[in-house]
Amino acid sequence: MNRRHFLQITGFSFAASSALWSCQTSSRQRCTSDGTPIAKYRRERDQSLRLACIGVGGRGLDSMMELLAECDGPNPQFVEVRALCDVDLGMLDAAATRIPSAKRYRDFRLLYRDIQSGAIEIDAILISTPDHTHAFATAMALACGLPVYCEKPLTHTVAEARTIAAMTRTAEVPTQMGTQIHAGNNYRTVVELIRSGAIGEVSFADCWDKRSWCCGKLTPGAIVPATLDWDLWQGPTLASAYIKDVTPGNWRRYWKYGSGTLGDMACHILDLPFWALGLAEERGLRAEIRADGPALDDVGCPASLEVSWALTWPSRPKGKDPLILRWFDGGQISPTAQELAAKDKQDYSRFSTLFQGSKGFLLANYNEYLILPGALAATVTPPTPTLTRPAGHHLEWINAVRAWTMDLPTNSAMTGSNFEYASRLTELVLCGAVAYRSQAPITYDFDSGVISAANAKRATELMTAPCRDGWTLNPTDLFFDPTRFQIR
Ligand SMILES: NC(=O)c1ccc[n+]([C@@H]2O[C@H](COP(=O)([O-])OP(=O)(O)OC[C@H]3O[C@@H](n4cnc5c(N)ncnc54)[C@H](O)[C@@H]3O)[C@@H](O)[C@H]2O)c1
């Protein structure tokens, strides 16, 4: 791996234009603007990795505790949570009861300001905020040259996913999207089975989730809870009146902050066919995407959604039909899985993925798989494992971070859901929402990020989200100018 580091300091001036610059070093060290090392950054084997957690309610608290538990295993990795950040004081205080020594922040921009100035020393960042802030909190970490673990979906828009992928290539730090099932044994076995040809050549895969994160409504006159900083919670989105109970959790029901059940679950579930069929690696990949659901609401996400991706790429033999992926949510399950269940007089509703191959079918969920028909299953033995079996998704990332901080050889393959992989999966998923919201089929070119569609103008608009003044993902303007913000 090319050790071009992207560590920087603003000299505490906050001048946006001079905020970012890189310094090349043989070991990791923070540098002043003239390149002078200001602190020894390389970590020794027995020193703790110092972690900052952004978003520490809900999944954030669970993720932090899972990380600490995984690191406490047979080969312990010493991790110290140095900073906790949450815009809701109730969540922040609750998390602080677990880690009383951690410094507390409400605004992640102030955390990054302290990291840049050296006021706090942090080796890696764990992000579990709602989707609309993922890209912004992640971009600042990458610009600080820090490894990041960010929840799924990696970003809220297609354009943000591409920007984060580009920044990750520059930063060259260990990254992981929070799709923890990716590290599990069952997904890895299924990937090996599909790749070994256990069900023959795969022509389509269906994925489904019964949840229905839908129907968000505006609630004029709602009172902001006393512990919540609503302005900070809105982050980069255009400021609007508080919506009753939008947080915690219900932001998923609104296009402005989430993408319904598709945004919530598809990165976990479509991950399996996306991985098994090698779609992250295909160059020249194109998808014709169609989406169907109830009448479009500009505010709330639909009660159910069906999306199909017809995928082609140059190395696919000429004349071959596109590979089809389909997604069903809001109580729907794959019609093909239903037909199989009816034929076999079985209940297959516990599964969430169905592969159809030239020899048979494979049903899977997070923990189990089933090959059909039974006569085919009887001939299949799981192939010799070719994929590693990490002890945990967080630990896989922590091990990569540890190696990186010690200048040991590292590469993106050390983490399965690294941002190169995760950004493409996120693009695929979020293009489904673009097709639905633009109310017309779209064709997406994964290499260029260009959409072609009958309604191309609207579809292209929907690849981004309107951004509040002062919030940007432009690397040269990332660090905020205090004259444009009220700093609390
Ligand atoms: N991997 C998984 O299994 C899994 C499970 C649940 C949620 N998630 C993901 O985790 C993320 C959070 O989901 P959740 O259900 O915990 O949501 P939530 O609303 O319950 O919690 C989000 C937390 O982030 C805080 N927050 C909001 N904006 C913030 C900001 N700008 N800075 C700091 N803190 C901020 C909130 O106050 C809250 O404590 C989402 O991206 C979601 O998709 C992943």
The ligand as a Gaussian input file, in Angstrom:
#p B3LYP/6-31G(d) Opt

LIG

0 1
 N      -25.921000      -2.424000      11.541000
 C      -27.086000      -2.566000      12.112000
 O      -27.538000      -3.664000      12.422000
 C      -27.914000      -1.341000      12.407000
 C      -29.027000      -1.418000      13.242000
 C      -29.735000      -0.248000      13.489000
 C      -29.340000       0.942000      12.900000
 N      -28.260000       0.976000      12.070000
 C      -27.802000       2.225000      11.461000
 O      -27.293000       3.036000      12.516000
 C      -27.578000       4.403000      12.264000
 C      -28.365000       4.966000      13.442000
 O      -29.590000       4.286000      13.510000
 P      -30.399000       4.246000      14.896000
 O      -31.514000       3.298000      14.698000
 O      -29.487000       4.036000      16.020000
 O      -30.964000       5.738000      14.928000
 P      -31.401000       6.537000      16.242000
 O      -32.172000       7.693000      15.765000
 O      -32.019000       5.581000      17.205000
 O      -30.003000       6.959000      16.879000
 C      -29.154000       7.883000      16.248000
 C      -28.335000       8.559000      17.304000
 O      -27.477000       9.515000      16.663000
 C      -27.648000      10.773000      17.313000
 N      -27.359000      11.815000      16.325000
 C      -28.159000      12.299000      15.350000
 N      -27.502000      13.211000      14.625000
 C      -26.262000      13.324000      15.162000
 C      -25.138000      14.125000      14.854000
 N      -25.132000      14.991000      13.844000
 N      -24.035000      13.997000      15.631000
 C      -24.016000      13.125000      16.674000
 N      -25.071000      12.355000      17.014000
 C      -26.176000      12.442000      16.255000
 C      -29.065000      10.768000      17.820000
 O      -29.283000      11.708000      18.833000
 C      -29.189000       9.334000      18.305000
 O      -28.648000       9.166000      19.592000
 C      -28.341000       4.432000      10.953000
 O      -27.466000       4.691000       9.899000
 C      -28.898000       3.033000      10.814000
 O      -29.082000       2.651000       9.475000
 C      -27.536000      -0.138000      11.836000

